[in-house]
Amino acid sequence: MSFPPFKTLTSETLVLRMENIDTDQVIPARFLTMTSREGLGKLAFNDWRYDENGKENDHPLNSDTAKAAQILVAGHNFGCGSSREHAPWALMDYGFRAVISSEIADIFHANALKNGFLPIVIEKSAHEWLLDHPGEDVTIDLEACEVRLPKNGGTYPFKIDPFSRLCLLQGQDELDYLLGQDDAITEYEAAQ
Amino acid sequence: MPKSLFDKVWERHVVALETRERPATVFIDLHLIHEVTTPQAFTVLRERGLKVRRPDLTLATIDHSTPTLVNKDGSRPYVSAQAEKQVEMLLANTAEHGITTHGWDSPYRGIVHVMGPELGATWPGKTIVCGDSHTATHGAFGALAFGIGTTQVGHVLANQCILMRKPKSMCIWVDGELADGVSAKDVILAIIAKVGVGGGTGHVIEYRGQCFEDMDMSARMTVCNMSIEAGARAGMIAPDATTVAYFEGKVMAPADFDKAAADWLSLASDAGCTYDKEVRLDAADIKPMVTYGTHPGMAMPIDGLVPEDNAYMDMQAGTAIAGTKVDTVFIGSCTNSRIEDFRVAAKILEGKSVADSVTAVFVPGSEQVKIQAEAEGLHETFLAAGAQWREPGCSMCIGMNGDIGKPGDLIVSTSNRNFEGRQGPGVRTVLASPATAAASAVTGVITDAQTLLRSI
C-alpha cells in the first residue's frame, strides 16, 4: 500500500486539549465491524460530535474551521488504549495529516506512520503554546524534521525514526522493504 | 553482560539487526488473528497477489463480534449483518489461506488471549503478535507478546516478520506477599495508578518479585494483560516451575518437552541485568482496587475516598466509592474470564442471590473455561443466584457484539478499560477484580468481598 508523500504541510490547527485521548474516543468500538478502511472520517470522535439522534452538536470538531484543519493538536498521551488502526484511518479520512502532542501512545504512533499520518512529539513549551492558540497556522517540515510556528516565531525540532521518515517522504509503506528481505528470513527460518 | 528476559527473547528473533537507518527485522513465532483487525490485511494480500508465508505459525479464532447468546432455533443473534459478515470473512480468509481456525465448532474457540495459552500455543521465549492491544497477556509465560495494527498484521501474514526498534526496558518490582482477598487485578490496577496510563510508553515491562512468583498462571496473565493500560506494549514474567507445570496436557505443548522446559528456565533475567526504568511497590500495601474515572490509571483502594471529581462518572471528590449503586456486573474479558476467576465468583455467590436491581452477566473466556466451569457445577451456582451464564467471547468488555449497558448505567466490570463509552454510549465503567464484582452483584453497591464475607 502506498500513500501520498509527506514533505511539508502548512495548515491551521484544531486543538483538543484533553489528556489521554484514547482510541475508543477517536472511533468507538461499535464501528469496528467494518471490513474496509474507507469512509471512517464521519465516525471520527463520533460520540463527541453527534447527539443521540445522530445530529451534529456544537463540538469544535463540527466547525467549518475544524474541517479545514489538517493538523490536530492534542493533550498529553494521545492515542492510548486499543490497537485499532481504524483510529488513524478515521483521522485521515476526516482530513488530518498529522497530530502534535507532548506524548503519543506506542501502537497508535506505529499505526499512524504506516499510513502516512505523521505523529509528532514536541517539546513542552511549544506544545503549551499550540494548546493555547487554536487555529493558528503551523508548518511541519519533514525534510528538516521541524515544526515552525510563524505567529510565535519559533522553530522546534522533532524526532522521527529515519526509516519511517523516508517512507513518508516517498509515500511508501514498509511492505516492499520487508518483501526484499526474503532471503534473510528464509535463512533465519532454516536455522530454527 | 548480564541480560534481561526481554533481551534474551529479543535477540533470538532478530533476522536483521537494527541500524541508524533501519529498524530491526524481528521474526514472529506465533501470529494470533481474529475477525476485527484482519479483513483489511487480507485485502492487501489479495491486491498484491501475496500468500500467507507461514500458515503453520498463524492461529485464528472469532471472539469480538460474536454473539454470546443463542436463539432457541440454534441460530446466533448477531448485532448487525455487518458483524456477521466480519465473522464469515475471517472464516473464509483463513480457509482460503490454510490457517488453523477455532470457529464455532471448535472446543477451543474463545477470546484469543485465553485460547492461545489453553491450547499450549503460547510458549515461553516466543515472539507473539496479534492485532489486539491485549496480546501482552501471553507475556505471563515469558513470551515477548504485543499488539500490532492491521498494516503490520498484513506484514506478518506476508513475511512472518515485523520491523521495529528495540523498545526500552522497565522493571516493576512488587516484593512481599499480598493480603487475603487481594488479587492480581488489584495488583495491576495499583501499578497503573502509580506509574500512570503513559508511564510505560516506549517500554517493555518485566514484572519481578515475590508477589508475581507466588501467582498462578491465570493471575500472571491478568497482570501482563493490562500492561498496555500503563502504556507498555508488552509485559513479561520469567518462566519458572509454575510456568512449566502449566503445560501438562496442553495439546500444542512442545514434543520434546523436557528439552524445551530446560531452555525456558534459562530465559530468566541474569543477576545484575539493568533496566532503563525501575519502579518498586510493596505487596503488603496493595488493597482491593476499583477505578473511579475514565482511564485505568484513575484507580483507588475500594475503602478510600474518591480523590477528584469526575463528571462523566458522576463521582464527587471526598465521597466513599464503596456503597455506590451498581446497575450491572460483568465478569469476563481477556483480563478475568478464566476458570480461576469464576471459582472466586462462585465462592462468593454460593447460597446467595444477585440483588434485584442488578443484571449480572458472566461470560466465560473460552469453550474450555465453559466446559470446566460446568463440570465443576459453577454455572449452577451462578444461575441459582440469578446471574446470566453466556457463550464465550469478548462481550461487554468492548461491546462490539451488542452486549452493552444503557446510558447512565454503572457497570462493575472485570475487564480492562473504563474509557468513556467503552461499554456503550454514556455507560459508566468501574474496573474491579472478580471478587469485588461478585460481591457487588450480591449487594447492589460497590462492595469489597472481604467486607461481605465478614458480615455473614
Boltz contact constraints between the chains, C-beta under 6 A:
constraints:
  - contact:
      token1: [A, 1]
      token2: [B, 44]
      max_distance: 6.0
  - contact:
      token1: [A, 20]
      token2: [B, 197]
      max_distance: 6.0
  - contact:
      token1: [A, 20]
      token2: [B, 295]
      max_distance: 6.0
  - contact:
      token1: [A, 22]
      token2: [B, 419]
      max_distance: 6.0
  - contact:
      token1: [A, 24]
      token2: [B, 419]
      max_distance: 6.0
  - contact:
      token1: [A, 24]
      token2: [B, 422]
      max_distance: 6.0
  - contact:
      token1: [A, 28]
      token2: [B, 421]
      max_distance: 6.0
  - contact:
      token1: [A, 29]
      token2: [B, 398]
      max_distance: 6.0
  - contact:
      token1: [A, 29]
      token2: [B, 400]
      max_distance: 6.0
  - contact:
      token1: [A, 32]
      token2: [B, 36]
      max_distance: 6.0
  - contact:
      token1: [A, 32]
      token2: [B, 400]
      max_distance: 6.0
  - contact:
      token1: [A, 33]
      token2: [B, 65]
      max_distance: 6.0
  - contact:
      token1: [A, 33]
      token2: [B, 82]
      max_distance: 6.0
  - contact:
      token1: [A, 33]
      token2: [B, 83]
      max_distance: 6.0
  - contact:
      token1: [A, 33]
      token2: [B, 86]
      max_distance: 6.0
  - contact:
      token1: [A, 35]
      token2: [B, 39]
      max_distance: 6.0
  - contact:
      token1: [A, 35]
      token2: [B, 86]
      max_distance: 6.0
  - contact:
      token1: [A, 35]
      token2: [B, 89]
      max_distance: 6.0
  - contact:
      token1: [A, 37]
      token2: [B, 40]
      max_distance: 6.0
  - contact:
      token1: [A, 47]
      token2: [B, 421]
      max_distance: 6.0
  - contact:
      token1: [A, 47]
      token2: [B, 425]
      max_distance: 6.0
  - contact:
      token1: [A, 77]
      token2: [B, 198]
      max_distance: 6.0
  - contact:
      token1: [A, 80]
      token2: [B, 197]
      max_distance: 6.0
  - contact:
      token1: [A, 82]
      token2: [B, 133]
      max_distance: 6.0
  - contact:
      token1: [A, 83]
      token2: [B, 133]
      max_distance: 6.0
  - contact:
      token1: [A, 83]
      token2: [B, 147]
      max_distance: 6.0
  - contact:
      token1: [A, 83]
      token2: [B, 149]
      max_distance: 6.0
  - contact:
      token1: [A, 85]
      token2: [B, 149]
      max_distance: 6.0
  - contact:
      token1: [A, 85]
      token2: [B, 150]
      max_distance: 6.0
  - contact:
      token1: [A, 103]
      token2: [B, 198]
      max_distance: 6.0
  - contact:
      token1: [A, 106]
      token2: [B, 201]
      max_distance: 6.0
  - contact:
      token1: [A, 106]
      token2: [B, 233]
      max_distance: 6.0
  - contact:
      token1: [A, 107]
      token2: [B, 133]
      max_distance: 6.0
  - contact:
      token1: [A, 107]
      token2: [B, 147]
      max_distance: 6.0
  - contact:
      token1: [A, 111]
      token2: [B, 149]
      max_distance: 6.0
  - contact:
      token1: [A, 114]
      token2: [B, 151]
      max_distance: 6.0
  - contact:
      token1: [A, 162]
      token2: [B, 21]
      max_distance: 6.0
  - contact:
      token1: [A, 163]
      token2: [B, 22]
      max_distance: 6.0
  - contact:
      token1: [A, 163]
      token2: [B, 23]
      max_distance: 6.0
  - contact:
      token1: [A, 174]
      token2: [B, 163]
      max_distance: 6.0
  - contact:
      token1: [A, 178]
      token2: [B, 155]
      max_distance: 6.0
  - contact:
      token1: [A, 178]
      token2: [B, 159]
      max_distance: 6.0
  - contact:
      token1: [A, 181]
      token2: [B, 25]
      max_distance: 6.0
  - contact:
      token1: [A, 184]
      token2: [B, 15]
      max_distance: 6.0
  - contact:
      token1: [A, 184]
      token2: [B, 16]
      max_distance: 6.0
  - contact:
      token1: [A, 185]
      token2: [B, 15]
      max_distance: 6.0
  - contact:
      token1: [A, 185]
      token2: [B, 161]
      max_distance: 6.0
  - contact:
      token1: [A, 188]
      token2: [B, 15]
      max_distance: 6.0
  - contact:
      token1: [A, 188]
      token2: [B, 27]
      max_distance: 6.0
